[in-house]
């Protein structure tokens, strides 16, 4: 009984969730505009497909609402499209990805939408303030950090042209 190998098999890969494995392609189609409704209605026993179909339905409704928003509708359409692509790729890879703002809406959780919205707005404001600081600091300096002073001849020509007007 010396140095006998263990008779228990060692599992090297995690168990495969059959619902995810069987329905990830169908779940990905849930992000293709109106097909979300078809996926939601046809896959009643798949929690994975219905999870992604609910998010797809919210994106479908948002894409219609965005049409009626003047001026920024193209920008909002790009955001909806980006979220659709994120969801499509996540579903095709078998991930339970909760899309920002969309997931709480798909559950009917308005408090979750408010908190997600606050996080997104704060990130935009922080980015905007950071960009403004960068632009202000770049106005007085060149890319190499040296302050730009006009040459004396160029400065005198500039003042002469301004005084003639």
Order of alpha helices (4+ residues) and beta strands (2+ residues): alpha-alpha-alpha-alpha-alpha-alpha-alpha
